[in-house]
Amino acid sequence: MELDEVSAGLRTAGKVALVKAERPLESIADSAAAGILQFVKARGFDALLVAETRFGTMVAAKVAARLRVGSLGKGKGLRVDGARLVLERDVYGGRFTATVASRMPCVAVVQAGAYKAADSSPGPAETVTVSVEEPKVAITETKQGQQGDADIKSAAKIVAAGRGFERKEDLALARDLAGALGASLGCSRPLSSDLGWMGEEAHIGLTGAYVHPKLYVAAGISGQLQHVAGIKDSKVIVAINKDAQAPIFQVADYGIVGDLYEVLPALTKALKQG
């Protein structure tokens, strides 16, 4: 997450610091937490904001527990209200928005991709490098996972694939359409978490990325609440599904009832010819 995104709701902040380690932490949460603790104990802090990733969530929990301060968990709509830090959080599958707050100092896990860059900034951020002890845990092997489009959270156009695709190889149809549109390729939860056809960074929805593109094309996605929660801020939503009763059509600006295996190649061909 870029620093101007994080600070979008902190225009009243006096100082903003970006804490980095002097060497790679190799995803060791204890080492990262130790480095942050070293900084905040020496300098003090009002709010510690950690990007919402699996690693970030672990680090935030460890820091909050060791400092014995409040932790707000995942949220968006970040703002300062007097001596409190306030976040908004989608609940009940995105049907409602809850407002949660904690007295500062506190720790908050901030949803990456849920913010637009701030029009103004609280000022230049100070980058602080901290030293950390050698971790007690050693990583002996790493394996490369499925990779999606890294810029999915900030993409202006997105083509997203859902469970309507029968085989992993068929995702080439969605990728071809994305290429013709100049769009990034994303997916619904089953394709990343259940089937492993795409990386988790491509997962869009309540438990994945929140996106706000100018154009969002949902291909073969039924449109359950968990997915809709992540795309509701899209300017234009186009749905392609052979089931005319699919919930995705309730939130779509434009809908095509048809077989994606016929619709996607036709759209790609038309775009390339146009």
C-alpha positions in Angstrom: 0.0 0.0 0.0 1.3 3.4 -0.9 1.9 5.9 1.9 -0.5 8.5 0.3 -3.3 5.9 0.4 -2.6 5.2 4.1 -2.6 8.8 5.0 -5.8 9.7 3.1 -7.8 9.8 6.4 -5.0 11.4 8.5 -4.9 14.9 7.2 -4.8 16.1 10.8 -1.7 14.0 11.6 1.4 15.9 12.8 4.0 13.5 11.6 3.9 10.3 9.5 6.8 7.8 9.6 7.4 4.7 7.4 9.3 2.1 9.4 11.6 -0.2 7.5 14.1 -2.9 8.5 17.8 -2.7 7.7 17.6 -6.1 6.1 14.9 -8.4 4.6 12.7 -9.9 7.3 11.8 -12.9 5.2 8.2 -12.8 6.4 9.1 -13.5 10.0 6.3 -11.8 11.9 8.2 -11.8 15.2 11.2 -9.9 13.7 8.9 -7.3 12.1 7.0 -6.8 15.3 10.3 -6.4 17.2 11.5 -3.8 14.8 8.3 -1.8 15.1 8.3 -2.0 18.9 11.8 -0.7 18.9 10.7 2.4 17.0 7.4 3.1 18.9 9.0 2.7 22.3 11.7 5.2 21.4 9.6 7.7 19.6 6.0 7.1 20.7 3.0 7.0 18.3 -0.7 7.7 18.0 -1.7 5.2 15.3 0.1 2.3 13.8 -1.3 1.4 10.4 -0.5 -2.0 8.9 -1.6 -3.1 5.4 -4.1 -6.0 5.4 -2.1 -9.0 4.3 -1.7 -12.3 6.1 1.8 -11.2 7.2 0.6 -7.7 8.1 -2.3 -9.0 10.2 0.0 -11.2 12.2 2.4 -8.4 12.8 -0.3 -6.0 13.9 -1.7 -8.5 16.4 1.7 -9.1 17.9 2.5 -5.4 18.3 -0.9 -4.6 19.8 -0.6 -7.4 22.3 2.9 -6.5 23.4 2.0 -2.8 23.8 -1.3 -3.6 25.4 -3.1 -1.1 23.2 -6.4 -1.3 21.2 -6.5 -3.0 17.8 -9.2 -2.2 15.3 -8.7 -5.1 12.9 -9.5 -4.8 9.2 -11.3 -1.7 8.0 -11.7 1.2 5.6 -12.9 4.8 5.8 -10.0 5.7 8.2 -10.3 9.0 10.1 -9.2 10.7 13.3 -12.0 11.9 15.6 -10.4 13.8 18.5 -8.4 11.3 20.5 -9.9 8.3 18.7 -9.0 6.4 15.5 -12.2 5.4 13.6 -12.6 2.8 10.9 -15.6 1.6 8.9 -16.0 -2.2 8.3 -18.3 -4.2 6.1 -20.4 -6.7 8.0 -22.9 -9.3 7.2 -21.4 -10.1 3.8 -21.2 -6.4 2.9 -24.9 -5.7 3.5 -24.1 -3.1 6.3 -21.2 -0.9 7.3 -20.2 -0.8 11.0 -18.2 2.0 12.5 -15.6 1.0 15.1 -13.2 3.2 17.1 -10.3 2.9 19.6 -8.7 5.5 21.8 -5.2 6.3 20.6 -2.5 5.0 20.7 -3.8 2.0 18.8 -3.1 -0.4 16.0 -5.3 -0.7 12.9 -5.2 -3.1 9.9 -6.0 -1.1 6.8 -7.6 -2.6 3.7 -5.3 -2.2 0.8 -7.1 -0.9 -2.3 -9.9 0.6 -0.3 -8.6 4.2 -0.5 -8.0 6.7 -3.2 -4.9 8.8 -3.0 -5.3 11.9 -0.8 -5.7 15.3 -2.4 -3.5 16.7 0.4 -0.9 15.1 2.6 -0.1 15.6 6.3 3.4 16.4 5.1 6.5 14.6 4.0 6.9 11.2 5.6 10.0 10.3 7.6 11.5 7.0 6.6 13.0 5.3 9.7 15.3 2.2 9.4 15.4 -0.1 12.4 17.7 -3.0 13.3 16.3 -6.3 14.3 17.8 -9.4 15.9 18.5 -12.5 13.9 15.2 -14.4 13.7 14.8 -17.6 15.6 13.0 -19.1 12.7 14.8 -19.9 9.4 13.1 -20.2 6.1 14.5 -23.3 4.4 12.4 -23.3 1.2 10.1 -21.1 -0.7 7.8 -22.0 -3.6 6.4 -19.6 -6.2 2.6 -19.4 -6.1 0.2 -18.5 -8.9 0.8 -14.9 -9.9 -2.0 -12.5 -10.9 -1.9 -8.9 -11.9 0.0 -7.0 -9.2 -1.9 -3.8 -9.9 -5.4 -5.2 -9.4 -6.3 -2.8 -6.5 -5.5 0.3 -8.5 -6.5 -0.9 -12.0 -8.8 1.4 -14.0 -10.2 -1.6 -15.9 -10.7 -5.1 -14.6 -11.9 -8.3 -16.1 -12.8 -10.9 -13.4 -13.3 -14.6 -13.9 -15.6 -16.7 -11.8 -16.8 -20.3 -11.3 -18.5 -20.3 -14.7 -15.1 -21.2 -16.2 -14.9 -25.0 -16.4 -11.1 -25.4 -16.7 -8.0 -23.4 -15.8 -7.0 -23.4 -19.4 -10.2 -21.6 -20.3 -9.1 -18.5 -18.4 -7.3 -17.6 -21.6 -10.6 -16.3 -22.8 -10.8 -13.8 -19.9 -7.1 -12.9 -20.3 -7.6 -12.2 -24.0 -10.6 -9.9 -23.3 -8.5 -8.1 -20.6 -5.7 -7.6 -23.1 -8.1 -6.2 -25.7 -9.5 -3.8 -23.1 -6.2 -2.9 -21.6 -7.5 -4.3 -18.3 -6.1 -6.3 -15.4 -7.3 -9.8 -14.7 -8.9 -10.7 -11.3 -11.2 -13.5 -10.0 -13.7 -14.5 -7.5 -12.8 -16.4 -4.4 -13.3 -20.0 -5.7 -10.7 -19.6 -8.4 -8.0 -18.5 -6.0 -8.7 -20.0 -2.6 -10.5 -23.2 -3.6 -9.1 -24.2 -7.0 -5.8 -22.4 -7.0 -6.2 -21.4 -10.6 -5.1 -17.8 -9.8 -3.0 -16.2 -7.0 -4.7 -14.9 -3.9 -3.7 -11.3 -4.9 -6.2 -11.6 -7.7 -9.1 -12.4 -5.4 -11.7 -9.7 -5.3 -14.3 -9.5 -2.6 -15.0 -9.1 1.1 -12.0 -11.3 2.1 -9.9 -10.2 -0.8 -9.2 -6.9 -2.6 -11.6 -4.0 -2.7 -11.4 -2.4 -6.1 -12.9 0.8 -7.6 -12.2 0.7 -11.4 -13.9 2.7 -14.1 -14.9 -0.5 -15.7 -15.5 -3.9 -14.1 -16.4 -6.9 -16.3 -17.6 -9.9 -14.3 -17.5 -13.1 -16.4 -19.1 -16.2 -15.0 -19.4 -14.7 -11.5 -22.7 -15.4 -9.7 -22.5 -12.2 -7.6 -22.7 -13.4 -4.0 -22.6 -10.7 -1.3 -19.0 -11.4 -0.5 -17.9 -10.6 -4.0 -20.2 -7.6 -4.5 -18.8 -6.0 -1.3 -15.4 -5.7 -3.1 -16.7 -4.2 -6.4 -19.6 -1.9 -5.3 -17.5 1.2 -5.8 -16.8 0.4 -9.5 -18.1 3.1 -11.8 -19.5 0.7 -14.4 -20.2 -3.0 -13.9 -20.8 -5.3 -16.8 -22.0 -8.9 -16.0 -21.8 -11.9 -18.3 -23.6 -15.0 -17.0 -25.8 -17.6 -18.7 -28.1 -17.7 -15.6 -30.6 -14.8 -16.0 -31.4 -15.0 -12.3 -27.8 -14.6 -11.1 -27.5 -12.0 -8.3 -24.7 -10.2 -10.2 -27.3 -8.7 -12.5 -28.9 -6.9 -9.6 -25.8 -4.7 -9.2 -24.7 -4.6 -12.9 -25.1 -1.5 -15.0 -25.1 -3.7 -18.1 -25.8 -7.4 -18.4 -25.3 -10.0 -21.0 -27.2 -13.3 -20.5 -25.2 -15.8 -22.5 -22.5 -18.5 -22.4 -19.2 -16.9 -21.6 -17.5 -19.4 -24.0 -19.4 -17.6 -26.8 -19.7 -14.1 -25.5 -16.1 -13.5 -24.5 -14.5 -14.4 -27.8 -17.1 -12.3 -29.6 -16.4 -9.3 -27.5 -12.6 -9.7 -27.9 -13.0 -10.0 -31.6 -15.2 -6.9 -31.8 -12.7 -4.9 -29.7 -9.8 -5.9 -31.8 -11.6 -5.1 -35.0 -12.9 -1.8 -33.7 
